[in-house]
Amino acid sequence: MSNPSTPSCLDRLGAHQMARVVRVNAQGSALPLARQLEEIGFIPGERVQMLSKALFGGDPMVVRVGVSTFALRKAEAQLIEIDTEH
C-alpha cells in the first residue's frame, strides 16, 4: 500500500481531484518550462485541481491552479510534483 502523502506528478491526478503543488521539478533543457509554470502559479503550497483530461492518453489536460485555469500537455504536468493529502 502506498503512502498517500508521497509526492506524485500532476498528470496522475484523477479528474476532479484536488492536491497541493510540492514543486516544479525540472533539469537541463526543461528549466525554462519550469520557470514558466512557476510564473503562471504552480508554486509550492498552491492548490491545484484536475478538471478534465482528453479521452485518449489524457493529453491535453485542463487544470485549475489557484483561481486560474490552464490547458497543459502531459509532459508539462509531469514536471509538477503534487501532494494529494491536504
ZIMOBEL-V817028 format. One record per residue. N is the residue number from 1. RES is the residue in three letters. PHI is phi in radians with two decimals (999 if undefined). Layout:
[[N/RES/PHI] [N/RES/PHI]]
This chain:
[[1/MET/999] [2/SER/-1.50] [3/ASN/-1.39] [4/PRO/-1.15] [5/SER/-1.64] [6/THR/-1.24] [7/PRO/-1.03] [8/SER/-2.25] [9/CYS/-1.82] [10/LEU/-0.99] [11/ASP/-1.12] [12/ARG/-1.59] [13/LEU/-1.24] [14/GLY/-1.32] [15/ALA/-1.01] [16/HIS/1.26] [17/GLN/-1.44] [18/MET/-2.07] [19/ALA/-2.73] [20/ARG/-2.15] [21/VAL/-1.26] [22/VAL/-1.59] [23/ARG/-3.03] [24/VAL/-1.72] [25/ASN/-1.89] [26/ALA/-2.53] [27/GLN/-2.41] [28/GLY/1.01] [29/SER/-1.22] [30/ALA/-1.52] [31/LEU/-1.02] [32/PRO/-1.05] [33/LEU/-1.14] [34/ALA/-1.07] [35/ARG/-1.10] [36/GLN/-1.10] [37/LEU/-1.10] [38/GLU/-1.16] [39/GLU/-1.14] [40/ILE/-1.57] [41/GLY/2.19] [42/PHE/-1.45] [43/ILE/-2.08] [44/PRO/-0.91] [45/GLY/1.62] [46/GLU/-1.27] [47/ARG/-1.30] [48/VAL/-2.39] [49/GLN/-2.33] [50/MET/-1.43] [51/LEU/-1.54] [52/SER/-2.88] [53/LYS/-2.27] [54/ALA/-1.07] [55/LEU/-1.07] [56/PHE/-1.86] [57/GLY/1.52] [58/GLY/1.21] [59/ASP/-2.23] [60/PRO/-1.50] [61/MET/-2.23] [62/VAL/-1.90] [63/VAL/-2.24] [64/ARG/-1.96] [65/VAL/-2.15] [66/GLY/1.09] [67/VAL/-1.89] [68/SER/-1.82] [69/THR/-2.06] [70/PHE/-2.39] [71/ALA/-1.71] [72/LEU/-2.13] [73/ARG/-1.38] [74/LYS/-1.00] [75/ALA/-1.08] [76/GLU/-1.26] [77/ALA/-1.11] [78/GLN/-1.21] [79/LEU/-1.44] [80/ILE/-1.72] [81/GLU/-1.45] [82/ILE/-2.25] [83/ASP/-2.21] [84/THR/-1.45] [85/GLU/-1.63] [86/HIS/-2.42]]
